[in-house]
Amino acid sequence: MALDAIRDQAEVVTLLRRAIASERVAHAYAFVGPEGSGRKATALAFASALVAPQGGPAAARVERGSHPDVHLLGPTPPPSNPKGTPALRIEAIRELERRASLKPAEAAWKVFIVDEAEKMTASTPQALLKTLEEPPARTVIILVLSQIRALPATVLSRCQVVRFRPRLVAGAPALLPDVSGEAHARSLRLLAEAREQGVEAILRLGDQVGRDRPAAETFVQACWLWHRDLLCAAVGASGLAVFGEAAAKAGGPRSLDQVLGALRDCREAWFALQGSVSPRLSVEVLLGRLTGKAA
């Protein structure tokens, strides 16, 4: 993808083009903005402009993820637990440092894109700091993150911060995730089963989730969005429901206090999943609270 293809981020595109034209490309950037605002796509487009300024096959390899001078890093589960919490661990940053010390394989630049940089473990930012303080020549590191406070100031102070606006859909900010897939619909069916069948269904869902943290996160997210829809319905804004107006009116708590309480429960379950609480326990506790039936 070329910078020309980036939409709704004119200021960002102009800034990056000027950096290339003036040959004043920073050694590190922090692309900060909400999910869906095009941060990662822009990072890849910027990388393509640096390593494949003429476009062609080299640019196509950047888009496919096969260019030897463009490296994309992201959170991964622990090697010992494929279903554990994804994170950016110190080993990945040390590998980045090793590759950054090498000369570009074929282009004039090397680019490292660190996606979801806010998911670094506690020790990882300090390891990255060494590379940011002594950047190798012709190397660009791009940190993609959602909030400016997600990383220590010592790291961000060595990056040029580039802020992304929320993406617009039909003139309104698109800040909510896409729920058109089967995973979210299935989560709502499971929530309905738990309401109807009680503890048996809650324990059955807990067994299904087990240690699968991404599955638990999808379920909690679906529950939160469902109750957000109920809140929209309660205040006369059903048209803003992500599951549709009909979904916002069906089932679940009715009073405003109940809806707000359910949203708080979903938020607590989400924070628990980001910590050390097991996915199964997080889902079972949440379902017990949402249905009024202890697991």
Secondary structure by P-SEA (a helix, b strand, c coil): cccccccccaaaaaaaaaaaaacccccbbbbccccccaaaaaaaaaaaaaccccccaaaaaaaacccccbbbbbbbcccccccccccccaaaaaaaaaaaacccccccbbbbbbccccccccaaaaaaaaaaacccccbbbbbbbcccccccaaaaaacbbbbbcccccccccccccccccaaaaaaaaaaaaaaaccaaaaaaaaaaaccaaaaaaaaaaaaaaaaaaaaaaaaccccccccccccccccccccaaaaaaaaaaaaaaaaaaaccccaaaaaaaaaaaaacccc
